[in-house]
Amino acid sequence: MNTPQATQIPTHQTGQPTPRTAVAPAGRETAQMEGIRATPLVTLAVVTALTGIGAGIGGTLLAALLHIVQHMAFGYAEDQVFGAQSFLSGVAAASPERRFAVLTVCGVVAGLGWYAVHRYGAKLVSIKEAVGRSRAMPVGSTLAHALLQIVTVALGSPLGREVAPREIGALIGDQLARRAGLSAEQCRLLVACGAGAGLAAVYNVPLGGAIFVLEVLLGTFAWRAVLPAFATSAIAAAVAWIGMGAEQQYTVPAFDVTAPLVGWALVCGPLVGVAAWAFARLTEKARAAAPRDWRAPVFALANFMVLGLVIAWYPQLPGNGKGPASLAFNGELVTTLAFVLLVLRVLFTWSSLRAGAAGGLLTPGLANGALLAVVLVGLWNGALPQEMEVALGAAALIGATAFLAVSMRMPITAVVLALEFTHVNQDFLAPMLLAVAGAACTARWLDQRVATTKSRGNGSSTVPSASAG
């Protein structure tokens, strides 16, 4: 027959000829597919960079708002935004009448503000919901929620300010990713990275912000998550340096790592773990029971008016806890005062959440751990010989890290944040890690005990007792 023959190439496997015409289309198809894949990667890289920039700008603006409101409310350093005078010194210098008036205003703003958000705004979507379920964060409600947190913390709310920049960063990542047409998985990734970048910006903790994303929000250290997390946090922190400078959150003295300190870390870890575990459960229940109706303004006003009366004697109470934590890290607290401040801070943190106020628990948890550690090391130093004494500041930093690790369920992030917050010597990692390990293991054991008790109460025996074996 005179039919045309295709050019053939031999194969060593079958001995059968293969038409050469079949090779070229496959090559062109592969090149086209590579071009299609490259486009989303470029888009993802651009959105990642823009998320870091946006989170850095957002964090800087929120920090500026916080300082402006603080200075105007308590009447200190009103001619500068980012000044050297601390919030604690500003509150201490204000008269008791002014402190009460400011906290009363805080109650009005908190009560009416969050009532309006829940009554008239779109339903809030938390960062974890946005990451876990790929739900879009409403722009108006999220912005209002974040601004209320910043203003109320500036006016003296005992809650933390770190959730607000995380929400703004997450919102920016969410909006950019959706507008760029990224996949649902990439949207979730950018939301998480934006949240970590917001944290990195306001506290100047680029590594801590990235580890927070990986450990807490995503639960993975895969490269596809590591690279965007590190990039966004680093960019956000660098952008924030332009407005706020490379600020160190806590200035601590040089600590010596001694044998008594290591021994104390082993002992205090489980004790701090129990306290932090209880604090986490207490605050979770308070948030769950917070009113969303007309009771919110009433509860908030009553709560903050009482706090305004109490701070006439204890100016260390208002704010997110940075003041008392700094005092503890520098060994400037006696045991009795530390105990009183610890009890009052836990009480007003619970009551503020129960009244419907919102805010973070990162810096409040850090402060609680530092105060608890001062109390515990005071008992330690009083009961043991002088050769076994432990420095108050070193004990406070170890206790604060262990408390934060358990209360926020982020042991790795807590250690990294403690290092970046204080720039403490890396030798200090040994006792710090021992305390965190003891606290985390104790909290895990308590969780298992609670699960076992609930299982037995339901008549089930599928969960083994934590003490078995």
C-alpha positions in Angstrom: 0.0 0.0 0.0 1.1 3.6 -0.6 -0.1 5.0 2.7 2.4 7.5 4.2 4.6 6.1 7.0 5.2 8.1 10.2 8.8 8.6 11.3 9.6 5.9 13.9 12.1 5.6 16.7 13.1 2.3 18.2 12.5 1.3 21.8 14.8 -0.9 23.8 11.9 -2.3 25.9 9.4 -3.7 23.4 11.1 -3.5 20.1 8.0 -1.8 18.7 8.4 1.5 16.8 7.0 4.7 18.2 5.7 7.5 16.0 7.8 10.6 16.4 4.8 12.8 15.7 3.4 11.9 19.2 6.3 13.4 21.0 6.0 17.1 20.0 2.4 17.7 21.2 3.2 16.2 24.6 6.2 18.6 24.9 4.1 21.6 24.0 1.4 20.5 26.5 3.9 20.2 29.3 5.3 23.7 28.6 1.8 25.1 28.7 1.0 23.4 31.9 4.2 24.7 33.5 3.2 28.2 32.4 -0.3 27.8 33.9 1.3 26.6 37.2 3.7 29.5 37.3 1.0 32.1 37.2 -0.6 31.3 40.6 2.9 31.1 42.2 3.7 34.6 41.0 0.3 35.8 42.2 0.7 34.1 45.6 4.2 35.7 46.0 2.8 39.2 45.3 -0.2 38.7 47.6 2.1 37.4 50.3 4.3 40.5 50.1 1.3 42.8 50.0 -0.2 41.0 53.1 3.1 41.6 55.0 3.1 45.3 54.0 -0.5 45.8 54.8 -0.2 44.0 58.2 2.8 46.2 59.0 1.0 49.4 58.2 -2.1 48.3 60.0 -0.2 47.3 63.1 1.7 50.6 63.1 -1.6 52.6 62.8 -3.2 50.6 65.6 -0.2 51.1 67.9 -0.3 54.8 67.2 -4.0 55.0 68.0 -3.3 53.1 71.3 -0.6 55.5 72.4 -2.6 58.6 71.4 -5.6 57.5 73.4 -3.5 56.6 76.4 -1.7 59.9 76.4 -4.8 61.9 76.1 -6.8 59.9 78.6 -4.3 59.9 81.4 -2.6 63.2 80.5 1.0 62.3 79.9 3.5 62.7 77.0 0.7 64.4 74.9 3.3 66.0 72.6 4.5 62.6 71.2 3.1 59.4 70.0 5.8 56.9 70.7 7.6 58.2 73.7 9.9 56.9 76.4 7.4 57.3 79.3 5.6 54.1 80.1 1.9 53.6 80.5 2.4 52.5 84.1 4.1 55.7 85.0 1.5 57.8 83.2 -1.3 56.1 85.1 0.5 56.4 88.4 1.0 60.1 87.8 -2.7 60.7 87.1 -5.1 61.6 90.0 -7.5 58.9 91.4 -10.4 61.0 90.1 -9.0 61.0 86.6 -8.3 57.3 86.7 -11.9 56.6 87.7 -13.3 58.9 85.0 -11.2 57.3 82.3 -12.3 53.8 83.4 -15.9 54.9 83.4 -15.5 56.1 79.8 -14.0 52.8 79.0 -17.0 51.0 80.4 -19.3 53.2 78.2 -17.3 52.6 75.1 -16.9 48.9 75.6 -20.6 48.3 76.5 -22.2 50.4 73.8 -19.5 49.6 71.2 -19.7 45.8 71.4 -23.5 45.9 71.8 -23.7 47.8 68.5 -21.3 45.5 66.7 -23.3 42.4 67.7 -26.7 44.1 67.2 -26.2 45.9 63.9 -23.0 44.5 62.3 -22.4 41.4 60.3 -21.7 38.3 62.3 -18.0 38.2 63.4 -15.8 35.6 61.9 -12.8 34.7 64.1 -9.3 34.1 62.7 -9.5 30.4 63.5 -12.9 30.1 61.7 -11.5 32.0 58.7 -8.5 29.7 58.6 -10.3 26.4 59.4 -13.4 26.9 57.4 -12.3 29.4 54.8 -15.1 31.8 55.9 -14.8 35.4 54.7 -14.2 38.0 57.5 -16.7 40.8 57.3 -14.9 44.1 56.7 -17.0 46.5 58.8 -17.5 44.3 61.8 -13.9 43.2 61.9 -12.6 46.8 61.8 -15.0 47.9 64.5 -14.1 45.0 66.7 -10.4 45.6 66.3 -10.7 49.4 66.9 -12.8 48.8 70.1 -10.1 46.5 71.5 -7.4 49.1 70.9 -9.4 52.0 72.4 -10.6 50.1 75.5 -7.1 48.7 76.2 -5.8 52.3 75.9 -8.4 53.4 78.4 -7.4 50.7 80.9 -9.1 47.4 80.0 -7.0 44.6 81.5 -7.2 42.6 78.3 -4.5 42.3 75.6 -4.2 44.4 72.4 -2.6 41.7 70.2 -5.8 40.3 68.8 -6.7 43.6 67.0 -3.6 43.7 64.8 -3.9 40.0 64.2 -7.5 40.5 63.0 -6.5 43.5 60.8 -3.6 41.5 59.3 -5.9 38.5 58.7 -8.6 40.7 57.1 -6.0 42.2 54.7 -4.7 38.7 53.8 -8.3 37.5 53.3 -9.3 40.4 51.1 -6.2 40.3 48.9 -6.3 36.6 48.4 -10.0 36.5 47.4 -9.6 39.5 45.1 -6.6 37.8 43.4 -8.6 34.7 42.8 -6.5 32.3 44.9 -7.7 28.9 45.9 -9.5 28.3 49.2 -6.4 26.7 50.6 -4.3 29.6 49.7 -6.8 32.0 51.1 -6.7 30.2 54.5 -2.9 30.3 54.3 -2.9 34.1 53.7 -5.4 34.7 56.5 -3.1 32.9 58.9 0.0 34.6 57.7 -1.7 38.0 57.9 -2.6 37.3 61.5 1.0 36.3 62.4 2.3 39.4 60.5 0.1 41.7 62.6 1.5 40.2 65.8 5.0 40.5 64.5 4.4 44.2 63.6 3.1 45.4 66.9 5.5 43.6 69.1 8.6 43.5 66.8 8.7 39.7 67.0 9.1 38.5 63.3 10.1 34.9 64.3 7.4 34.7 67.0 4.8 35.9 64.5 5.8 33.2 62.0 5.9 30.4 64.6 2.5 31.5 65.9 1.1 30.9 62.4 2.7 27.5 62.0 2.1 26.1 65.5 -1.2 27.7 66.5 -3.2 28.6 63.3 -2.1 26.1 60.7 -0.6 23.2 62.8 2.0 22.4 60.3 5.7 23.2 59.5 5.5 22.2 55.9 7.5 24.3 53.4 4.4 25.6 51.7 3.4 27.2 55.0 6.8 28.1 56.3 7.9 30.3 53.5 4.8 32.6 53.4 4.7 32.7 57.2 8.3 33.9 57.5 8.0 36.3 54.6 4.9 38.1 55.8 6.1 38.4 59.4 9.5 39.7 58.4 8.0 42.2 56.0 5.5 43.4 58.5 8.1 43.9 61.3 10.3 45.8 58.9 7.5 48.0 57.8 6.6 48.7 61.5 10.2 49.7 62.2 9.7 52.7 59.9 6.9 54.1 62.2 7.8 52.7 65.6 11.4 51.8 65.5 12.9 48.5 66.4 11.4 48.6 69.9 12.2 45.9 72.5 9.1 45.1 74.6 10.8 44.4 77.9 14.2 45.5 79.2 15.6 42.9 81.6 18.9 42.6 83.4 21.5 39.9 82.6 20.5 36.7 84.4 22.9 34.0 85.5 21.9 30.5 84.9 22.6 28.7 88.2 21.9 25.3 89.6 19.2 26.6 92.0 17.5 28.3 89.1 17.4 25.1 87.1 16.1 23.3 90.2 13.4 25.9 90.7 12.4 25.7 87.0 11.8 21.9 87.5 9.7 22.6 90.5 7.7 25.6 89.3 6.8 24.1 85.9 4.0 21.8 87.1 2.7 24.4 89.6 2.5 27.1 86.9 1.0 24.6 84.6 -2.0 23.9 86.9 -2.6 27.7 87.4 -2.4 28.4 83.7 -4.7 25.5 82.8 -7.2 26.8 85.3 -6.9 30.4 84.0 -7.5 29.2 80.4 -10.7 27.3 81.4 -11.9 30.3 83.5 -11.5 32.8 80.6 -13.1 30.4 78.1 -16.2 30.1 80.2 -16.3 33.8 80.7 -16.2 34.5 77.0 -18.9 31.9 76.3 -21.2 33.4 78.9 -20.7 37.1 77.8 -24.0 38.9 77.0 -24.7 40.2 73.6 -28.0 42.0 74.4 -28.9 45.1 76.4 -27.1 43.6 79.5 -23.7 44.2 77.8 -23.6 48.0 78.4 -24.8 47.6 82.0 -22.3 44.8 82.8 -19.4 46.6 81.1 -20.1 49.9 82.8 -20.3 48.3 86.3 -17.1 46.3 85.7 -15.0 49.1 84.6 -16.3 51.5 87.2 -15.3 49.1 89.9 -11.9 48.7 88.3 -11.6 52.5 88.2 -12.1 52.6 92.0 -9.6 49.8 92.7 -6.8 51.4 90.6 -6.8 54.4 93.0 -4.7 52.0 95.2 -3.2 49.8 92.5 -2.2 51.7 89.3 -0.5 48.6 88.0 -3.8 47.0 87.2 -5.1 48.9 84.1 -3.8 48.0 80.7 -2.6 44.7 79.2 -0.2 43.7 81.9 3.0 45.0 80.5 3.6 47.2 83.6 3.5 44.6 86.3 5.4 42.1 84.1 8.2 44.6 83.6 8.3 45.2 87.4 8.5 41.4 87.9 11.3 40.9 85.3 13.4 43.6 87.0 12.9 42.2 90.5 11.0 45.3 91.7 8.0 43.5 93.3 7.7 42.1 96.8 5.8 38.9 97.3 2.8 40.4 99.0 2.2 43.0 96.3 2.7 40.4 93.5 0.1 38.1 95.1 -2.5 41.0 95.4 -1.9 42.1 91.8 -2.2 38.5 90.6 -5.5 38.0 92.3 -6.9 41.3 91.1 -5.7 40.9 87.5 -7.2 37.4 87.2 -10.5 38.7 88.7 -10.8 41.7 86.4 -9.7 39.8 83.3 -12.5 37.3 84.0 -15.0 40.0 84.8 -14.1 42.1 81.8 -14.6 39.1 79.5 -17.8 38.1 81.3 -19.1 41.6 80.8 -18.7 41.3 77.1 -15.4 43.1 76.5 -13.0 41.6 73.9 -9.3 41.5 73.8 -6.3 39.2 73.8 -4.8 37.1 76.6 -1.2 37.0 75.5 0.3 39.8 77.5 -2.2 39.3 80.4 -1.1 35.7 80.6 2.6 36.7 80.5 1.9 39.1 83.4 0.0 36.5 85.4 2.8 34.0 85.0 5.4 36.6 86.1 3.4 37.6 89.2 2.7 34.0 90.1 6.4 33.2 89.8 7.4 36.1 92.1 5.0 34.6 94.7 6.4 31.1 94.3 10.1 32.1 94.4 9.4 34.3 97.4 8.2 31.1 99.2 11.2 29.2 97.8 13.8 31.8 99.0 12.2 32.0 102.4 12.2 28.3 103.0 15.6 27.3 101.7 19.1 28.3 102.6 20.8 31.3 101.1 22.9 29.1 98.7 19.6 28.0 97.1 18.2 31.5 96.5 16.9 32.3 93.0 16.8 35.8 91.5 13.3 37.2 91.3 13.6 38.5 87.8 14.9 35.3 86.4 12.2 33.3 88.1 9.5 35.7 86.8 10.6 35.3 83.2 10.6 31.5 83.5 7.2 31.5 85.1 5.8 33.9 82.6 6.9 31.8 79.7 5.5 28.6 81.2 2.2 30.2 82.0 1.9 31.7 78.5 2.8 28.3 76.9 -0.2 26.6 78.7 -2.7 29.4 78.8 -2.4 30.0 75.1 -1.7 26.4 74.1 1.5 27.3 72.2 4.7 26.1 74.0 7.0 26.7 71.0 5.6 30.1 70.3 5.8 31.1 74.0 9.5 30.4 74.2 10.3 32.2 71.0 8.2 35.2 72.1 9.9 35.3 75.5 13.3 35.5 73.7 12.2 38.2 71.3 10.4 40.2 74.0 13.4 40.4 76.3 16.5 39.5 74.2 17.6 37.4 77.1 20.8 35.3 76.8 20.3 32.0 75.0 21.8 30.2 77.9 18.5 31.0 79.6 16.8 28.6 77.3 17.7 25.6 79.5 15.7 26.5 82.6 13.0 28.1 80.5 12.4 24.9 78.4 12.4 22.7 81.5 9.6 24.9 83.1 7.6 24.9 79.8 7.9 21.2 79.5 6.8 20.6 83.1 3.9 23.0 82.7 2.7 21.6 79.3 2.9 18.0 80.5 0.9 18.9 83.6 -1.8 20.6 81.6 -2.0 17.7 79.2 -2.4 15.3 82.2 -5.2 17.6 83.5 -6.9 17.5 80.1 -6.8 13.8 80.1 -8.2 13.6 83.7 -11.1 15.8 82.7 -11.8 13.8 79.5 -11.8 10.6 81.6 -14.2 12.0 84.2 -16.6 13.1 81.5 -16.3 9.8 79.8 -17.2 7.9 83.0 -20.0 10.3 83.7 -21.5 9.4 80.3 -21.2 5.7 81.1 -18.4 5.2 78.5 -15.1 3.5 79.1 -13.4 4.3 75.9 -11.1 6.9 77.4 -8.5 5.3 79.7 -7.7 6.9 83.0 -4.7 9.3 82.9 -3.3 7.5 86.0 -3.5 4.1 84.6 -0.2 2.3 83.9 
